[in-house]
């Protein structure tokens, strides 16, 4: 599923330090974000793109996240709470949209 070694951690929140040239300007350097993998059924997920599964995850000093998975994070929400919340929300979301449920 992934090249080893890999740094784990799929519950991710942090600050953007760089934005790719081809990316949308919706997010910029210094923005506080959380990473959530929702928006399509789990059967259609590409796990090679998933943080902590197909690429280094949240326990790494730096990681790369697809811009489609970023959520702006208000200053009032801690990184720890955001990371846990996105995983909890994604678990419920995928249970609702999966075909086998």
N, C-alpha and C positions, 0 to 999 in steps of 0.2 A: 504494500500500500504506500510506503514511503521509503525514501533513502535514509539509511541509518548512518551515523547516529542522528537523532532528532531531539530537539528540546520540546517537552510536552507543555500543555496548558492551552485549553480551548476556551476558557473564560477570560476574556481580554478587555481591558480598558486602559487608556493612557492618553498621551499627547502626541499629535502628529509632528514629526520632525522634518518630514520631506514628503512632497507630493509629486508623483510622476508627471512628466510633460503632457502625456495624452489624457490625463485624468480631468474630471470636471472641476470647476472652480467653486463647487459647493462647499468644499472643505479646504482648509489652508493650514500652513505651518502654525503651530501653537494652539490649534483647536483641541479641545478635550473631547474624546470619542470613546464609545464602546463598540464592540464588534458583535453583531448578531447574525446568525446564519438562518434567516427565515425568508419567506417570499416565494418558496416553491416546495412541492412535496419532497420528502426525504428520499423517495425512490429516484428522484431526478438530480440529487446532489452529486457534485463532483468532489469526492473526498480527497482527491489529489490537491485541491485548492484549499482545503479546510485547515485552519490554523491549529497547530498542535497535532495534526494527523498527517497532512501532506506537506507541511512546511513547519519550520520552527514556530513554537507557540509562545504563550504569554509568560512563561518562565524565562524566556530569553531576554537579554538586555534590550534587543530590538527585534521586531518582526515586521512582516509585510502583510497587509490586509487588503483584499479587494475593496474598492471604494463602494461597491454596491452593498457591502455588508456593514458599513459604518453608520453610526447613529450619533448625532450631536449630543453631548453630555452637559447638562446645566452645571454651573458651579456648585449648586446646592446638593448635588449627588456625588458621593465619594466614588473613587475608582473601584474599591472593594465591593460596594453595594451594586454598582453598575454591572460589574463582571458577573456576580452571582445572579442578578436579576435577568440578564440576557440569557443565561443558560436555563434558568427556570422557565422563562417565557418561551424559549425555543423548544424545550421539552414538551410543554403543553401544546404549542402550535403544531409541532410535527405529529403529535398524537391525534389531533383533530383533522389534519389534512391527509394523513396516510391512508392508502387504499385498504389496508388490512384491518382497519378499525371499524 
